[in-house]
Amino acid sequence: MTTIELRGVSKEYKVRDGWRGGTTLRAVNDVSLTLEPGRTVALVGQSGSGKSTIAKMLLQLEQPTSGQILLDGKPLSRRRRDRSAYRHQVQMVFQDPFASLNPYHTIEHHLERPVRLHHPELSSDAVRERVLDLLRRVRLDPAEQFAVRRPHELSGGQRQRAAIARALAPEPGILVADEPVSMLDVSIRLGVLNLLGTLQREENLGVLYITHDLATARHFSDEILVMYKGDIVERGPADRVILEPQHEYTRLLAAAAPNPERRLAELSA
């Protein structure tokens, strides 16, 4: 079981300001959150609020300016071997399935590489079977047919499912999903979100669901954190944050979310 905790994490960037030198931009300010097995935490906010910066720090693509990231209660080690073991536990589902898969390689190639990297003890036959099993887990069946296709031969939803399979290849404990359905047609978003929810329950994953959509955050998360200009301005159980928002920014997000029942009430008035 894997638990990751951000404790008072901040991130600053130096920004050049012409001939006067530069200034400091604080993208994330004193953020704390915990990702645990079997739970989904939604991080909600507009573009530029700092959500993706948190994802990059979780993936160790960026280092915090201050604060700590803890793996199972212990601060992350700087040793290369320990950092590799950490990346084994934390994987990413990127926003754009069109750009995150190499168009020149088959889906099997995309899945085979992380399997071989994280499980070097497996034989070629075992690797092949692991790849097919990954495709079945994300509902790309018959797996043998999808394995030999290239990304351009799949629909957008199928590409994102293949990207999810690649993230599952190292057998992580934590999945970071950064706007995983925003590039997909509205008609297929629900299927991908349902898949992530099923995988979370079946495989006891901890999921960080990053989104600007408060409505989907309510239905696919246990806890919601609302982020604005680098700060967490509200947090709590999903239903409470949606139905009883305390912060003005959360109320604005809730008002902007589509609500058919509210619309019908307005038309009937």
Secondary structure by P-SEA (a helix, b strand, c coil): cbbbbbcbbbbbbbbbcccccccccccccbbbbbbbccbbbbbcccccccaaaaaaaaaccccccccccccccccccccaaaaaaaaaacccccccccccccccccaaaaaaaaaaaacccccaaaaaaaaaaaaaaacccaaaaaaacccccccaaaaaaaaaaaaacccccbbbbcccccccccccaaaaaaaaaaaaaaabbbbbcccccaaaaaacccbbbbbccccccccccaaaaaaccccaaaaaaaaacccaaaaaaaaac
